Amino acid sequence: MEVINQLQPAECEGMEDIRREIDALDHAVIKLLGKRFQYVLAASKFKTSATSVRAPERFKAMLATRREWAETEGLSPDAIEKMYSDLVNHFIAEEMKHWAAHQSEI
């Protein structure tokens, strides 16, 4: 999903322009996180155990990759790791609920 801003940062003429463009980006990020969450829930049907839902090795590898991506984009790897750690831990908790509910149906 590509976000098309009306103005590039250097073209903004004031804080109203800046805030409008940031809001557009934030809206797109949140929509993408919603889509990511749909994939997380869909993944639960392929998980065979609570450990496979938590997937600690995948979690660790995912954070390392996000750190690399952050650095490439000139962002703080520590900040991005914290953000993803919090987000994904929340998603894992939700996926665990979804997985457990499905297990009780079997």
VENMORA-V506832 format. One record per pair of residues at least 6 apart in sequence whose ideal C-beta (glycine too) atoms are under 7 Angstrom apart, sorted by the first residue. I is the first residue (numbers start at 1). GAP is how many residues later the second one is. D is the distance in whole Angstrom. If there is no record, write none. Layout:
i->[I/I]
gap->[GAP/GAP]
d->[D/D]
//
This chain:
i->[1/1/3/3/3/5/5/6/7/7/12/12/37/40/40/41/41/43/44/44/44/44/44/45/47/47/50/53/53/53/53/54/59/62/63/63/63/66/66/66/67/67/67/70/70/70/71]
gap->[27/31/21/22/25/16/19/15/10/14/6/9/54/51/55/54/57/52/9/51/54/55/58/57/6/52/46/39/42/43/46/38/29/26/18/21/22/14/15/18/10/13/14/6/7/10/6]
d->[6/6/6/6/4/5/6/7/6/6/5/7/6/5/5/6/5/7/7/5/5/4/7/7/5/6/7/7/6/5/5/6/6/7/5/6/6/5/6/5/4/6/5/7/5/4/5]
//
